[in-house]
């Protein structure tokens, strides 16, 4: 029987790397995501095909369903990762992929794959849905990370996310500001490697308890904020705190120093999207600098 699974993409508005140490973060599920279609076959192979948002195949692989070995692929590195996910899923759930059964798997993103909205996390959540397992251990044992992106994959409203040890605490929040027409997501024309960002963060020495407290307080204030002036002040404070910890300049300082409104990095610093406060006319500032992917808040966030 053909099965289909869907997971939402994600954007992390606050928290950045501090969420790894227990800071409360504000995460936003997106209208974009990933679909996984599973169809049983009469073969002893797992046929994997990945499509981009336009339906074009960008990766293919075949695995033996009994030995869990690769039989062929178009990209050895991606194939190794895909197989690791299947093997780890089977480790968590021994009844998954019963020997002798074959499957045809098709994944399709609904956003450009270089956007960084969670191609990995949405895949993990979809595989976990298929196997009927908890996605958080699967993420931890494959890609790693805090797990906020898994929470976004499952929720259709903004959430706060916090780790209590290894246990995630997820709460729906009413973050739907009246000023959302002044919020835009600008793509920086490159995908950031979140693992490198995490590594840089881990290499810094600082008071983690104080950082968790400060970021948690800023997150709570941003969630409750009702006016754009205060919102921009809070965004600027958040940027300055993370900039000081990472010992790197904020994206505004580095790329857009003359932009008149607030700019906030999202997730891993240095790539993917930023949040820019302004209006459609002001967005021409970014277009003139070569950043042409500009998405209004209402078109991006669920």
Secondary structure as the mmCIF struct_conf table of DSSP 4:
data_model
#
loop_
_struct_conf.conf_type_id
_struct_conf.id
_struct_conf.beg_label_comp_id
_struct_conf.beg_label_asym_id
_struct_conf.beg_label_seq_id
_struct_conf.end_label_comp_id
_struct_conf.end_label_asym_id
_struct_conf.end_label_seq_id
STRN STRN1 UNK A 3 UNK A 12
BEND BEND1 UNK A 14 UNK A 14
HELX_RH_3T_P HELX_RH_3T_P1 UNK A 16 UNK A 21
TURN_TY1_P TURN_TY1_P1 UNK A 22 UNK A 22
STRN STRN2 UNK A 25 UNK A 41
BEND BEND2 UNK A 42 UNK A 44
STRN STRN3 UNK A 45 UNK A 51
TURN_TY1_P TURN_TY1_P2 UNK A 53 UNK A 54
BEND BEND3 UNK A 55 UNK A 55
STRN STRN4 UNK A 57 UNK A 64
TURN_TY1_P TURN_TY1_P3 UNK A 65 UNK A 67
STRN STRN5 UNK A 70 UNK A 73
BEND BEND4 UNK A 74 UNK A 74
HELX_RH_AL_P HELX_RH_AL_P1 UNK A 76 UNK A 92
TURN_TY1_P TURN_TY1_P4 UNK A 94 UNK A 97
TURN_TY1_P TURN_TY1_P5 UNK A 99 UNK A 100
STRN STRN6 UNK A 102 UNK A 109
BEND BEND5 UNK A 110 UNK A 111
TURN_TY1_P TURN_TY1_P6 UNK A 113 UNK A 114
BEND BEND6 UNK A 115 UNK A 115
BEND BEND7 UNK A 117 UNK A 117
HELX_RH_AL_P HELX_RH_AL_P2 UNK A 119 UNK A 131
TURN_TY1_P TURN_TY1_P7 UNK A 132 UNK A 132
BEND BEND8 UNK A 133 UNK A 133
HELX_RH_AL_P HELX_RH_AL_P3 UNK A 135 UNK A 140
TURN_TY1_P TURN_TY1_P8 UNK A 141 UNK A 143
BEND BEND9 UNK A 145 UNK A 145
BEND BEND10 UNK A 147 UNK A 147
HELX_RH_AL_P HELX_RH_AL_P4 UNK A 148 UNK A 154
BEND BEND11 UNK A 156 UNK A 157
STRN STRN7 UNK A 159 UNK A 164
TURN_TY1_P TURN_TY1_P9 UNK A 165 UNK A 166
STRN STRN8 UNK A 167 UNK A 172
HELX_RH_3T_P HELX_RH_3T_P2 UNK A 178 UNK A 182
STRN STRN9 UNK A 183 UNK A 187
BEND BEND12 UNK A 189 UNK A 190
HELX_RH_AL_P HELX_RH_AL_P5 UNK A 194 UNK A 202
TURN_TY1_P TURN_TY1_P10 UNK A 203 UNK A 203
HELX_RH_AL_P HELX_RH_AL_P6 UNK A 208 UNK A 224
BEND BEND13 UNK A 227 UNK A 227
HELX_RH_AL_P HELX_RH_AL_P7 UNK A 228 UNK A 246
TURN_TY1_P TURN_TY1_P11 UNK A 247 UNK A 247
BEND BEND14 UNK A 248 UNK A 248
HELX_RH_AL_P HELX_RH_AL_P8 UNK A 251 UNK A 255
TURN_TY1_P TURN_TY1_P12 UNK A 257 UNK A 258
BEND BEND15 UNK A 260 UNK A 261
STRN STRN10 UNK A 263 UNK A 265
BEND BEND16 UNK A 267 UNK A 268
TURN_TY1_P TURN_TY1_P13 UNK A 269 UNK A 270
BEND BEND17 UNK A 271 UNK A 272
STRN STRN11 UNK A 273 UNK A 277
BEND BEND18 UNK A 278 UNK A 278
TURN_TY1_P TURN_TY1_P14 UNK A 280 UNK A 283
HELX_RH_AL_P HELX_RH_AL_P9 UNK A 284 UNK A 288
TURN_TY1_P TURN_TY1_P15 UNK A 289 UNK A 290
STRN STRN12 UNK A 294 UNK A 296
HELX_RH_AL_P HELX_RH_AL_P10 UNK A 297 UNK A 300
STRN STRN13 UNK A 301 UNK A 301
#
